[in-house]
Amino acid sequence: MGDLRLHLGPLQNCYSGPAFFPLLTTKVEGFEGCLDYVFYWCGDRDYLVREALLDVPYTSESMIPNEKHPSDHYPVGVIFRLYRSTSHGGGGSVAAEK
């Protein structure tokens, strides 16, 4: 998946890269694949760092929803840490202000 660009700038996919990309987020009759994403944007002065990702289960279940997964999508989620720049000029060191 290429860069998704808005007026803010390029968005990053939290689950990007082969180690993170979920094999599937939905498994319904006629289709199984990844439909769900978490995108984020790093501004000029504040920085988001991906701390942890919710594991997307890969199971041999025939289809979802079912008794174990009541939705037709497996959940995706991420925990971020926000760092604020100590420089007000836009390109300085990054401090761990949360």
LUMPA-961304 format. One record per residue (C-alpha): x negated, y negated, z negated; residue in three letters. Coordinates in nm, 2 decimals, m for minus. Each point is the difference from the previous one (the first is absolute). Last residue first. Layout:
N
X | Y | Z | Ala
...
This chain:
98
m0.40 | m1.30 | m2.76 | Lys
m0.32 | m0.20 | 0.02 | Glu
m0.28 | 0.23 | 0.10 | Ala
m0.21 | m0.25 | 0.18 | Ala
m0.07 | m0.02 | 0.37 | Val
m0.28 | m0.21 | 0.12 | Ser
0.07 | m0.27 | 0.25 | Gly
0.16 | m0.05 | 0.33 | Gly
0.32 | m0.20 | m0.02 | Gly
m0.12 | m0.33 | m0.13 | Gly
0.18 | 0.05 | m0.34 | His
m0.27 | 0.24 | m0.12 | Ser
0.07 | 0.23 | m0.29 | Thr
0.20 | 0.22 | 0.24 | Ser
0.29 | 0.18 | m0.16 | Arg
0.00 | 0.38 | m0.02 | Tyr
0.32 | 0.19 | 0.02 | Leu
m0.01 | 0.37 | m0.08 | Arg
0.24 | 0.22 | 0.20 | Phe
0.19 | 0.32 | m0.08 | Ile
0.15 | 0.17 | 0.30 | Val
0.32 | 0.18 | 0.10 | Gly
0.15 | 0.25 | 0.24 | Val
0.31 | 0.20 | m0.08 | Pro
0.10 | 0.30 | 0.22 | Tyr
0.29 | m0.09 | 0.23 | His
0.33 | 0.18 | 0.06 | Asp
0.08 | m0.05 | m0.37 | Ser
0.10 | 0.24 | m0.27 | Pro
m0.33 | 0.18 | m0.01 | His
0.01 | 0.32 | m0.22 | Lys
0.36 | 0.10 | 0.07 | Glu
m0.03 | m0.09 | 0.37 | Asn
m0.03 | m0.31 | 0.22 | Pro
m0.22 | 0.11 | 0.18 | Ile
m0.07 | 0.29 | 0.23 | Met
m0.16 | 0.35 | 0.01 | Ser
m0.22 | m0.03 | m0.30 | Glu
m0.36 | 0.09 | 0.08 | Ser
m0.12 | m0.29 | m0.20 | Thr
m0.22 | m0.31 | 0.05 | Tyr
0.06 | m0.23 | m0.29 | Pro
m0.10 | m0.36 | 0.05 | Val
m0.25 | m0.09 | m0.27 | Asp
0.07 | m0.35 | m0.14 | Leu
m0.30 | m0.21 | 0.07 | Leu
m0.24 | m0.16 | m0.24 | Ala
m0.21 | m0.32 | m0.05 | Glu
0.04 | m0.17 | 0.34 | Arg
m0.18 | m0.34 | m0.04 | Val
0.19 | m0.32 | 0.06 | Leu
m0.20 | m0.32 | 0.04 | Tyr
0.11 | m0.35 | m0.06 | Asp
m0.16 | m0.31 | 0.16 | Arg
0.02 | 0.06 | 0.37 | Asp
0.29 | 0.24 | m0.01 | Gly
m0.01 | 0.38 | 0.01 | Cys
0.31 | 0.14 | 0.16 | Trp
0.18 | 0.32 | m0.09 | Tyr
0.18 | 0.28 | 0.19 | Phe
0.16 | 0.31 | m0.16 | Val
0.12 | 0.25 | 0.26 | Tyr
0.29 | 0.24 | 0.06 | Asp
0.08 | 0.18 | 0.32 | Leu
m0.25 | 0.29 | m0.01 | Cys
0.12 | 0.32 | 0.16 | Gly
0.27 | 0.26 | 0.03 | Glu
0.28 | m0.01 | 0.25 | Phe
0.28 | 0.21 | 0.13 | Gly
0.17 | 0.08 | m0.33 | Glu
m0.17 | m0.21 | m0.27 | Val
m0.35 | m0.01 | m0.14 | Lys
m0.10 | m0.35 | m0.10 | Thr
m0.32 | m0.15 | m0.14 | Thr
m0.23 | 0.22 | 0.19 | Leu
m0.37 | 0.06 | 0.04 | Leu
m0.08 | m0.28 | m0.23 | Pro
m0.30 | m0.21 | 0.10 | Phe
m0.24 | m0.03 | m0.29 | Phe
m0.31 | 0.20 | 0.09 | Ala
0.05 | m0.05 | 0.37 | Pro
m0.01 | m0.38 | m0.03 | Gly
0.29 | m0.24 | m0.08 | Ser
0.24 | 0.07 | m0.29 | Tyr
m0.01 | m0.36 | m0.13 | Cys
0.06 | m0.14 | 0.35 | Asn
m0.16 | m0.34 | 0.04 | Gln
0.18 | m0.31 | 0.14 | Leu
m0.18 | m0.24 | 0.23 | Pro
0.07 | m0.37 | m0.04 | Gly
0.26 | m0.20 | m0.18 | Leu
0.19 | m0.10 | 0.32 | His
0.04 | 0.38 | 0.06 | Leu
m0.23 | 0.26 | 0.14 | Arg
0.03 | 0.38 | m0.03 | Leu
m0.34 | 0.13 | 0.08 | Asp
0.00 | 0.33 | 0.19 | Gly
0.15 | 0.33 | m0.10 | Met
